[in-house]
Amino acid sequence: MAYRSLSEFLARLEGAGELVRVKEPVDPVLEMAALADRAAKQGGPALLFEKPTRGALPVAMNLFGTRRRTSWAFSCDDFEERAEELRALLKTAPPQGLWEKLKLLPKLGRLATLTPKHHADGPCQEIVEREPDLGALPVLTTWPHDGGPFITLPQVVTRDPETGLRNVGMYRLQVLGPRRLAMHWQLHKTATAHYRAYKARGERMPVAIALGGDPTLTYAASAPLPPGVDEYLFAGFLRGEGVPLAKCVTVPLEVPAEADLVIEGFVDTSAPLVREGPFGDHTGYYSLADDYPALDVTCITRRRDAVYPATVVGPPPVEDVWLGKATERLFLPMLQMVFPEVVDMAFPPEGVFHNLCFISMRKEYPGHAKKLMHGMWGSGQMANTKTLVVFDDDVDVQDTPQAAWRAFANVDVKRDLVVVDGPVDALDHASPHFAFGSKIGIDATRKWVEEGGREWPEPCVHPPEVVARMDALYDRLVPGAAPLRRMKLAVPPAASWTPKKGSIL
């Protein structure tokens, strides 16, 4: 069931013992972030700060801090359910005749209910402030060397002036004054392309920033959707019903009608850029100050019972680990449409999304792993993946210790490493140039004879029937013991990997 407000989601969390109300006064400058950081790192509860020392609204943090809460945010028990639903939709073949079209109607009918619904206004406009003051909001300063307070969980809405297509992105926003925000639009982001288009036309750019509402709206703003796919349509899929949208008061855009708070304004594309940052980022390091466009705020609207949502990013693990895990599971079916040999993928938290990705695959011919690397580096935001490790399908890439062991055991450095130059994440401080550097692929699969492999040994695996009997015995001997995550049975991918008779090994 979809949530009608952030408060409704908080009520569910509180009813399940997943929310703690912080009744003591806490400062949005450094203090809230420090408390939320501890809660996130220990798998602790969501926090509702009822008495911020600055700003009039309560502040909600660590909303997505566990798999359970992130799944509930998607109105399901586990977000793998949404991944399976997406997989089923993607497998639906284009109808070839009347009978196929008729069979498809139930699915098409359901999809029709997930499209955004348009309204003149909504609860997000119960209070309209035409003389806005950003200083009245409890905007957090999360790290001591931050350039100022930053909005960290926004849904930034823009439109392409040529096509009219909407984009909703999650871009941090630095408060520069009572009516001014710095827009952190990175080089490769869609909002940056919109900005360039408005600048080429000599027009100012309308922007709306929504906060809160159904938590799927917040997640959808962070999702790496293919170009042209509307984020609020995707949110409708996740929440099981279309997102109601309301017309903004001062800009020609629409925002979720049930959002908690909306900031409206324009970017003067002819104006000089403003200095933004530094900011303690999701990499765990400060991203350095740089120049970005400024938003002049024209209006702030909100619900009467508005809650201000925020997050802290920094050294992992923090709350965004679970947003990243949800993205990993939801976008695996899409990746498999392009690369059907992919079995699974994992982004370990230590890789902060773009630094490390594990892929398991069904290897079918010599060089297949290296072909997959190059293909993935050419696919959307996977282009920013700095380290890509490819395994055979018997490796559980969700088990980081197992994957590390298999990689260290299977790799010959000279043969199995691929280094390429190309675009990298704009936040990658290690690259020698801004947003451009090198990436490494590691072929950790079994090597076939054609790839220079010798006779390849099998990993040590207990017989499954023995494991079943001894697991049952262990459970009797050690009541309450946690289940052991076991390695999959190794199955040779093809006969050709066995050394040819008479080969010199």
N, C-alpha and C positions, 0 to 999 in steps of 0.2 A: 504494500500500500504506500502510495506517495505521501510525502510530508507537506503540510500546508505552510510551514514556517520552520525556521531554525528552532524556535521554542518547542515545537511539537517533537522534533527529533531529540532535543535535550530531555524532554519529559520521558521518552522511551528509555533513554540511557539511565536516567535517575531511577526509574521504576525497576531496572535490572541491576541496580547497584554499580553502574558504570560511570556515574557522575558524582563529583564532589563539589559542593558549594563552598567557595572561599569567602567567608564573611568578614575576615580581617581586611583592613585597608591595605592594598598592594599597589605599588607604583608601576605604571606601564613602562617607565624608563628602567630597563634592566631587570627589575624584580620579577615581573610576570614571566618573562622569558626564562629566567633561571629556574623558577619553579616548574614551568611546563617542560623544560628540557629534562629535568630529573624524572618527571612522570613519564615522558616518552621513552627514555632510555631504560626504564625499569618495567615497561609494559603497564604503567599505572593508569588511573582513570582519566576521563575528560574532566576539565576544570572550568567552573563558572565563577569568575571574579565578580562578586556583587558590589564591591565598593572600590572601584579604581580611584586612586588619588587624583587623577586627571581625567577629565571627560565625564559625561553624564550617563553613558550607557554601560551595562554589564558586558564583560568580555568572556567569550568562550574559546578555550584552547584545548589542544590534544584531542580533538573530535575524532580524528582518524587514527589514533595511536595504537590500535590493535587490529588484527585481522577481523575479529568479531565486530567491532564497531564500524569498520570500513564496509563490511558486508551488510550490516544493518543500514548503513547510509544508502546502499543500493536497494533497499527494501527486499532483501533476501537473507537467508541464513549463511550463505557463503558465496562470495563473488564468482566462484567457479560455475555456479548456476547460470549467471549471466553470460559467461564465456561459452557455455554449451548452447545456450539459446542463440547466440550470435553465430556459432558454428553451424547450427541447423539452418539459419536463414541464408548463410553464405553458400550452403550446399544446394539450395533450391535452384534447380536448373531453369533457364528461361523457357516459358511455355511454348510448345511448338504447334499446338492445335487447340480446338475448342475444349476437348476433354481435359487437357493439361491446364488450360486457363481456369476451368471451373474448379479443378482440384486445388488450384493455388489461391482461389478467392478468400478462403478463411485466413490465410496468412496475410494476404494483401489487406484484407479488412482490418486485421489487428494492427498492421503497420500504419494504416490511415489514422487510427486513434492516437498514434504516438507523435503526430506532427504538432508543432506549436499552435496554440489557440490565441487569437488576437482579441484584445479588449481595449477599451478607451482608457481605462485606469485600473487601479488595483490597490490592495492593502499597502503596497510599498509607497503610496502617495497619501497616506492618511495625514501626514504632516509635511508641509511644503515650506522650505526655507529659501526665499529668494534673496536674502542677504546672508549667504552662508558663511560659516566660520569653521574651517577644518580643525582649528584648535579646540573646538568643543567636543571632538571625537577622541576616544582613548587609544590613539594610534601608538603602537609600541616602538620603542628603541630597544633592539634585542641584544646587541653586542657593544662593548664600550667604545670601539673605534668607528662605529657606524656614523655616517654623515648627518644623521638626524633620525626622526621617526619615519617608519616605512609601513605602508599598507601591504600586507603579505598574503592575504587570501582573497584577492579580487577576481571578479569576472569582468574583464575589460572588453567592452563591445565597440566594434568599429565596422564600417562597411566599405567595400570597394566602390569608389565613385564611378567606375566604368561599368561593372557588372551588377552592382547592387548586392552582391553576396556578402553575408554577415560573417564576421569572425569574432569568436569569444576566446580570449587568451588570458592566462594568468601571468601578469607582468607586475613586478614589484613597483610601488609608487612612493616616491619620497615627498614628504610634506615640506614645501619650501616657504609657505606663508599661509595666511588665513584663507586665500583663494587660489593657491597655486600648487601644482604637483609636477614633479619631474617624471616623465614616462620612460621607463627602462625598456625600450623596444630594441631588442638585439638584432644584429645584422640579418639573421636568417628567418626572422619571425614574420608572420603574415601581416601584423599590424604595421611593421616597418614598410612593407610593400604598399599598404594603403596610404601611409604617410607620404611616400615618394610620389604616388599617383596624385594626391591632393596638391602637393607642392608643384608638380608639373602643370597642373591646371590653374595654379595661382589662387587656390581657394583654401579657406580655413577648414579644419577637419573636426567634425563632431565626434565626441567620445562620451560614452556612458560607462560608469563603473558600478556594478551591482555587488552587494555583499550579503551573504546569508541566504535565507530561503532554504528550500530543499537541498540537503548536502550533495545530491547528485549534480546540481548546477555548479557547485564549486569544483567537483572532480572533473566535470566535462570541460571546464575552462583549461584544465591542465593536460587533457588527453591529446596525444599526438595524432590527430585525425588526418586522413588524406585531404588534399586540397579540395575545396568545394563541398565538403561534408559539414553540415551545420551542427555546431556543438549542442544547441538546444534540442535538435532532433535526436541526437545521440543521448542526451539527458532524458528525453521522453522514453527512449528504449529502456534505459536503466531503471527508471522509476515506474514504468508500466503504464504511463499515460502522458498525453501531450503537456508541454510546459505552457501555462497561461502567460502571455506577454502583454505588457501595457505600454502605451505610447509615452515617451518621455515628455516632460513639461517644457523644456527649453531647447532640446536638440532633436533632430529628425531621426530618432532611433527608437528601438523597443527594448525593454528589459523585462526580466521575470516579474510578473505582477505580485508574486508572493515573497519577493526579496525583503530583507530587513531594512536595507539602506541602499540608496542610489546617489551617486555623485555625477552630475552632468557638467559638460563644459566643451570648450573648443580649443584646438591647438592652432595657433597662428603659424602656418607653415613658412611665412616670410620672416618670422622673428628669429633672432640668434638662438642657438642652443644654450642650454643651461647646464651647470655642473651638477652631476648626480653621483652619490656615493661618498666614501666607501660603504660597503655593506657586507656583513658576515653572511656568506652565502651557503647554499646546500653542499658545496664542495668541502666545507669545513674550514675554508680560508676566506679572507676578505677579498671580494672583487674590488678592484681599484676604481677610483673616481674617474668619470669620463663625461662627455657632453651628450645630452639627449634633449628631445623636444620638451616643451613645458605645456601643461594644460591649465587654462584659465577657467576656474570653476564658476558656473553661472547659477547653479541651483543644487540643493541637497534635499532629497525627500526620504521619508522613513515611515516605518510602522510606529504606532504608539508604544508597542511593547518590543521595540527593536533590541536585538542582541548583536554586538559587534564581534565577528569571528576573526581570529588571528592564529598564526602559527609561528614557531621558531624553527629556522633551518640552521644547520651548522654541522659539526663533526657527527658522523653517524654512530649509532642509529638514532634517528629522531622520527617525528610523526610522518614525514614524507616517505619513509621506507614503505609504508603500507599503501600509500597512493601509487608508488612505483610498482609494488607487487600486483596491485589491481590492474594497472596498465599492462604489465607483463602477461597476465592471464587473459585479459580481454583482447589483446592485440595479437596473441599467438595464432588464433584461427585466421586472421587477416594475412599474417605473414605466411602461413601454410598454403594459402590460396596461390601465392606467387612462388613459394619454394616448398613443394609437397614433400620433399625429402626431409624437411625439418620435423623432428619428433617433439622436442621441447626446447625451451630457452629459459634462462635465469639471469637476473641482474643482481649479483650479490650486493648487499648494502654497502660494503666497503668500497665498491666501485662508484658510488654516488651516481648511478644510472648510466652515465656516458663513458665512464672509464673502464668498465669491464662487463663483458657479456659472455655467458657460456651457452653453447648450442650443441644439442645432440642431433645426429642425423643418421639416415639410412644410406650408407655409402654404397654406391653402385658401380663405380669405375675409378681407375687411378686418376688422381688429381681432383676428384669430386669435392673434397673439403675446401680446396683453394678456390675452385669455381664458386662455391657457396659464399666464401668470404667476400669476394669481389662483388657478387650480386647483392649481398646485404649492405655493403658500403654504398651501393647505389640506390638504396631504398629509403626515401624519406629521412626521418630523423636518425635512422640507423647509420647514416653517413657520419654522425658525430661519435660513433663508438670507437674509442681509442684502442682498446684491447679486446679482440674477438678470439675466443678459444673454442675450437670445434672438436667434438667427441663422437665416438660411435654411439649407436642407439642403446647399448647395454649400460651406459653410464647415466646415473641419476644426477642431472645437473643441478637439481634443487639441493643436493647434499654437497655443500661447498668443500668440506674436508675430503670426501671421496673424489670429487672432481679435481682438486689440487693434487692428490696422490696420483691419479691416473695421468694428469698432464705432465707432472714431473717425471713419471716413469716412462712415458711414451714418446717424448720429444727428443729429437736430435737437433741441436740448435741450428746447424748449418743447413740441414735439409728442410726443416719444418717451419721455419719462421718466414713470414711475408711482411715486408715493410713497404708502405705506400705513403705518398703525400696527398693531401687533400684538405677539405674543410674539417675543422674540429669545433667543438663547443666554444662559444664566445667567452665562456667563463673559465676555460682551460688556461691557467696561468703558466703552465709549463711549456706551452708551445712557443717557438721562437718568434712567431708573428701572430698578430691578433687574428683569431678565428681561422688560422691556417697553420697546419703542422703535419706531423707524421702519425701513422697508425700502424699497429702491429696485429697480424693474424698468426695464430698458433695452431698448427695441425696436430692435434693430440689423438688422432685416430690410429688404428692399426695400419701399418704400412704394407702395402701389397708388394710383390716382387717387382712389378713394373715401376714402383716408386722408390726402389732401392731398399726394400725391406728384406731382412733375413727371416729365418724361421721365427715366427712370432709366438710367444708363450701365452697361455691362457691364465687369467687371474685365478686365485684360489677361491673356490666357492663350495660350500657344503651342499650335499645332495638335498633337494627340497623336502623329500620324505623324512630324512633324518632331522632337518631343521624343524619340521612341524612337530615331530614327537618330542624333541628336546625343548622346544619353546613351551610346550604344554607342561613338561616337567619343571622347567625353570619357574613358570608362573605359580606352580604349587609350592616350590621351595622358597620363592621370594615373592610373597603376596604384594600386590600393588606395584610391581616393577613396571617401568615405562617400556613400551614396545621398542624393539631395536630396528633402526632403519637399515635394511640389508641391501647389499649390492644385487643388481639384477643378474640373472644367469647370462654368462657370456655366450653369444652365438656368433660364430664366424660369418661375416657378411657375404662372402663368396669364395668359391673354391680357388680362385686365382691368387688369393693371398698366400696360399701354401707354396713354399719354394718348389720350383720345377725340378724334376728328377735330373740329377747330374749337375745342378747348379753349384757353383763355388760360393759358399756362404762366408 
